[in-house]
């Protein structure tokens, strides 16, 4: 075994108490040998530095790959420049995996390199060496997206009700949601993903009109005309099936108008509604960054990959539920409808609704209130305790003066079987 010119050799034992990572500590306690630790001098379960290298080598191989080359220009007048590899050296990878620096760093590096099957004597280069920089291997979330699509297809074509597969998926996604915290920007503070809006919170809801008679009805009965429709008129939407009325609103008036997608010169009315009690909501906007507020995972835990991928998928969930569905493809809403029923009826404690980012207005936020906790507002169809009341004299009338669109070009290609594929070059590569 190799030695180093400092105070350590790779035969020196290190005990579990001298590491901070809980996964590594547990591994040493279960697999180690009782010996005197070279760091603290106590007799406990230990691994030698060489054995630690054996343990870390496959972990490093699994999670890190050589970094890409990036062309760097040497100066303003230099058009040639040079290629520069991106990434971290092996020493920094070791510190990242362990979660701390260790005094036997050089010896551990050598121990890790010795695990490589490359034959150095014949000129083979080891995977981990001092000349190469490394980056994290890209996450593969295809399995989670496939589960989402399978549940979606089952709800559309096989089992609309009592889908055990849907419940299993939602149980896993939302199992720890009460403990998650996220933030709405890099400089923002972390806040709970499960939020409670106080009584008196104002929400906005809009409805278009094409005649003065319709507008007169809105002015005369704003609560009934601008509130959710009665069950017999409720059409299927992103979070509800036919006949199940929910309240679709927004936190501000401009978002409310944009979400209605009115035509140019279209006219619409907006009303404000106040909550009569605190409402418990799941804020999907915060889910995108929620993993940042969690305790760090240990590379040494057996389910590390599964947990990293699940955390990443939950972060992408917001984009899945806010995506627009083309007319004629409303059946794609079945999975979000099932999710809404799960959160309102199955999840304990249940949610009153959820918040998600507007797809029509940047920084805007939509609010959906579920029917299990909602009675229609101040209208003749009201049959129970009111969750919302119309804010008197809040009705305003608007005409659309300008509509702005932005787009990016998609790449398309046809495979040998004639299947047409579209690719968004601006999308996250992990979403493919």
GIWO-V375572 format. One record per pair of residues at least 24 apart in sequence whose C-alpha atoms are under 6 Angstrom apart, sorted by the first residue. I is the first residue (numbers start at 1). J is the second residue. If there is no record, write none. Layout:
# GIWO-V375572
I_J ; I_J
This chain:
# GIWO-V375572
4_107 ; 10_49 ; 10_50 ; 11_48 ; 12_48 ; 12_49 ; 13_37 ; 13_38 ; 13_46 ; 13_47 ; 13_48 ; 14_38 ; 14_46 ; 14_47 ; 14_48 ; 15_44 ; 15_45 ; 15_46 ; 23_298 ; 23_300 ; 23_301 ; 24_300 ; 50_111 ; 53_108 ; 53_111 ; 53_112 ; 57_112 ; 63_136 ; 63_137 ; 64_135 ; 64_136 ; 64_137 ; 65_134 ; 65_135 ; 65_137 ; 66_133 ; 66_134 ; 67_133 ; 67_134 ; 67_135 ; 87_133 ; 87_134 ; 87_135 ; 88_133 ; 88_134 ; 89_133 ; 152_335 ; 180_290 ; 181_290 ; 181_293 ; 182_286 ; 182_289 ; 182_290 ; 183_286 ; 193_283 ; 193_286 ; 194_281 ; 194_282 ; 195_280 ; 195_281 ; 196_279 ; 196_280 ; 197_278 ; 197_279 ; 198_278 ; 199_275 ; 199_276 ; 199_277 ; 199_278 ; 200_274 ; 200_275 ; 201_274 ; 201_275 ; 202_273 ; 202_274 ; 203_250 ; 203_251 ; 203_272 ; 203_273 ; 204_249 ; 204_250 ; 204_253 ; 204_271 ; 204_272 ; 205_249 ; 205_256 ; 205_270 ; 205_271 ; 206_269 ; 206_270 ; 207_268 ; 207_269 ; 208_267 ; 208_268 ; 209_268 ; 223_377 ; 223_378 ; 223_390 ; 224_379 ; 238_333 ; 239_336 ; 239_337 ; 239_340 ; 240_337 ; 246_369 ; 246_370 ; 246_371 ; 247_368 ; 247_369 ; 248_368 ; 249_366 ; 249_367 ; 250_365 ; 250_366 ; 250_367 ; 251_365 ; 255_361 ; 255_364 ; 258_360 ; 259_360 ; 264_400 ; 265_399 ; 265_400 ; 265_401 ; 266_399 ; 266_400 ; 267_398 ; 267_399 ; 268_397 ; 268_398 ; 269_396 ; 269_397 ; 270_395 ; 270_396 ; 271_394 ; 271_395 ; 272_391 ; 272_394 ; 273_388 ; 273_389 ; 273_390 ; 273_391 ; 274_388 ; 274_389 ; 275_387 ; 275_388 ; 276_387 ; 276_388 ; 279_352 ; 280_351 ; 280_352 ; 281_351 ; 281_352 ; 281_353 ; 281_354 ; 282_354 ; 283_354 ; 283_355 ; 284_318 ; 284_355 ; 284_356 ; 285_356 ; 287_315 ; 288_315
